[in-house]
Amino acid sequence: MSFIQKMKSRKNQLIALLILHAILLIWSYGYVVAHQGYDGISLLAIAVLAAATLYSFIKLLTYYWDKY
């Protein structure tokens, strides 16, 4: 059983997922910034993908936060 499945409250699960998601975004941005070989188009594509991921996660979070 995973750490998130052991949590009883749905809000606690969502908070844990939000923290993990933020860590993943920071890690991916750090990886991109650390490698200077990327051109502007690659950085723009990664930024758009990260923004879309963050937007969808926030919509999901607000939906379940109101529900539970």
PyRosetta script that sets phi, psi and omega in degrees:
from pyrosetta import init, pose_from_sequence

init()
pose = pose_from_sequence("MSFIQKMKSRKNQLIALLILHAILLIWSYGYVVAHQGYDGISLLAIAVLAAATLYSFIKLLTYYWDKY")
pose.set_psi(1, 132.4)
pose.set_omega(1, -177.0)
pose.set_phi(2, -79.3)
pose.set_psi(2, 168.8)
pose.set_omega(2, -179.0)
pose.set_phi(3, -61.2)
pose.set_psi(3, -42.1)
pose.set_omega(3, -177.5)
pose.set_phi(4, -70.1)
pose.set_psi(4, -35.3)
pose.set_omega(4, 179.2)
pose.set_phi(5, -69.9)
pose.set_psi(5, -24.8)
pose.set_omega(5, 179.5)
pose.set_phi(6, -73.9)
pose.set_psi(6, -20.5)
pose.set_omega(6, 179.9)
pose.set_phi(7, -69.9)
pose.set_psi(7, 138.7)
pose.set_omega(7, -175.8)
pose.set_phi(8, -83.4)
pose.set_psi(8, -43.0)
pose.set_omega(8, -174.0)
pose.set_phi(9, -86.4)
pose.set_psi(9, 140.5)
pose.set_omega(9, 177.0)
pose.set_phi(10, -66.6)
pose.set_psi(10, -36.0)
pose.set_omega(10, 178.8)
pose.set_phi(11, -66.0)
pose.set_psi(11, -37.2)
pose.set_omega(11, 176.4)
pose.set_phi(12, -64.4)
pose.set_psi(12, -38.3)
pose.set_omega(12, 176.6)
pose.set_phi(13, -63.9)
pose.set_psi(13, -42.3)
pose.set_omega(13, -180.0)
pose.set_phi(14, -66.9)
pose.set_psi(14, -38.2)
pose.set_omega(14, 177.8)
pose.set_phi(15, -64.7)
pose.set_psi(15, -41.6)
pose.set_omega(15, 177.8)
pose.set_phi(16, -63.4)
pose.set_psi(16, -41.8)
pose.set_omega(16, 178.3)
pose.set_phi(17, -66.1)
pose.set_psi(17, -36.9)
pose.set_omega(17, 177.7)
pose.set_phi(18, -63.9)
pose.set_psi(18, -42.6)
pose.set_omega(18, 178.7)
pose.set_phi(19, -65.0)
pose.set_psi(19, -44.0)
pose.set_omega(19, 178.1)
pose.set_phi(20, -63.2)
pose.set_psi(20, -38.4)
pose.set_omega(20, 179.0)
pose.set_phi(21, -65.8)
pose.set_psi(21, -42.6)
pose.set_omega(21, 178.7)
pose.set_phi(22, -63.4)
pose.set_psi(22, -40.7)
pose.set_omega(22, 177.8)
pose.set_phi(23, -63.0)
pose.set_psi(23, -41.5)
pose.set_omega(23, 178.7)
pose.set_phi(24, -63.5)
pose.set_psi(24, -42.3)
pose.set_omega(24, 178.3)
pose.set_phi(25, -64.4)
pose.set_psi(25, -44.3)
pose.set_omega(25, 179.5)
pose.set_phi(26, -63.8)
pose.set_psi(26, -40.4)
pose.set_omega(26, 179.0)
pose.set_phi(27, -64.0)
pose.set_psi(27, -42.9)
pose.set_omega(27, -179.5)
pose.set_phi(28, -68.0)
pose.set_psi(28, -39.4)
pose.set_omega(28, 176.0)
pose.set_phi(29, -64.6)
pose.set_psi(29, -40.7)
pose.set_omega(29, 177.6)
pose.set_phi(30, -63.3)
pose.set_psi(30, -37.8)
pose.set_omega(30, 178.1)
pose.set_phi(31, -64.6)
pose.set_psi(31, -41.9)
pose.set_omega(31, -179.4)
pose.set_phi(32, -68.5)
pose.set_psi(32, -43.9)
pose.set_omega(32, -177.9)
pose.set_phi(33, -67.1)
pose.set_psi(33, -34.0)
pose.set_omega(33, -178.1)
pose.set_phi(34, -69.6)
pose.set_psi(34, -27.1)
pose.set_omega(34, -179.0)
pose.set_phi(35, -99.7)
pose.set_psi(35, 113.4)
pose.set_omega(35, -174.9)
pose.set_phi(36, -83.4)
pose.set_psi(36, -1.7)
pose.set_omega(36, -176.9)
pose.set_phi(37, -76.6)
pose.set_psi(37, -8.6)
pose.set_omega(37, -178.0)
pose.set_phi(38, -79.0)
pose.set_psi(38, 141.6)
pose.set_omega(38, 175.2)
pose.set_phi(39, -91.5)
pose.set_psi(39, -179.2)
pose.set_omega(39, -175.8)
pose.set_phi(40, -65.1)
pose.set_psi(40, -35.3)
pose.set_omega(40, -178.6)
pose.set_phi(41, -66.9)
pose.set_psi(41, -40.3)
pose.set_omega(41, 178.7)
pose.set_phi(42, -64.3)
pose.set_psi(42, -42.8)
pose.set_omega(42, 178.4)
pose.set_phi(43, -64.7)
pose.set_psi(43, -38.7)
pose.set_omega(43, 178.2)
pose.set_phi(44, -64.9)
pose.set_psi(44, -42.2)
pose.set_omega(44, 179.0)
pose.set_phi(45, -63.7)
pose.set_psi(45, -41.6)
pose.set_omega(45, 178.8)
pose.set_phi(46, -67.0)
pose.set_psi(46, -39.1)
pose.set_omega(46, 178.9)
pose.set_phi(47, -65.1)
pose.set_psi(47, -41.6)
pose.set_omega(47, 178.6)
pose.set_phi(48, -65.8)
pose.set_psi(48, -42.7)
pose.set_omega(48, 178.2)
pose.set_phi(49, -63.3)
pose.set_psi(49, -42.9)
pose.set_omega(49, 178.8)
pose.set_phi(50, -66.1)
pose.set_psi(50, -39.2)
pose.set_omega(50, 178.8)
pose.set_phi(51, -65.7)
pose.set_psi(51, -41.0)
pose.set_omega(51, 178.4)
pose.set_phi(52, -65.6)
pose.set_psi(52, -39.9)
pose.set_omega(52, 177.7)
pose.set_phi(53, -64.2)
pose.set_psi(53, -44.6)
pose.set_omega(53, 179.6)
pose.set_phi(54, -65.2)
pose.set_psi(54, -40.7)
pose.set_omega(54, 178.6)
pose.set_phi(55, -62.4)
pose.set_psi(55, -46.5)
pose.set_omega(55, -179.2)
pose.set_phi(56, -66.1)
pose.set_psi(56, -36.7)
pose.set_omega(56, 178.9)
pose.set_phi(57, -67.5)
pose.set_psi(57, -39.6)
pose.set_omega(57, 178.3)
pose.set_phi(58, -65.3)
pose.set_psi(58, -40.9)
pose.set_omega(58, 176.9)
pose.set_phi(59, -61.9)
pose.set_psi(59, -43.5)
pose.set_omega(59, 177.8)
pose.set_phi(60, -63.6)
pose.set_psi(60, -42.3)
pose.set_omega(60, 179.6)
pose.set_phi(61, -63.0)
pose.set_psi(61, -45.2)
pose.set_omega(61, -179.6)
pose.set_phi(62, -67.0)
pose.set_psi(62, -34.5)
pose.set_omega(62, 178.0)
pose.set_phi(63, -63.6)
pose.set_psi(63, -51.0)
pose.set_omega(63, -177.8)
pose.set_phi(64, -74.3)
pose.set_psi(64, -29.0)
pose.set_omega(64, 179.1)
pose.set_phi(65, -64.5)
pose.set_psi(65, -41.2)
pose.set_omega(65, 178.0)
pose.set_phi(66, -71.7)
pose.set_psi(66, -31.8)
pose.set_omega(66, -177.2)
pose.set_phi(67, -73.8)
pose.set_psi(67, -39.4)
pose.set_omega(67, -177.8)
pose.set_phi(68, -105.9)
pose.dump_pdb("model.pdb")
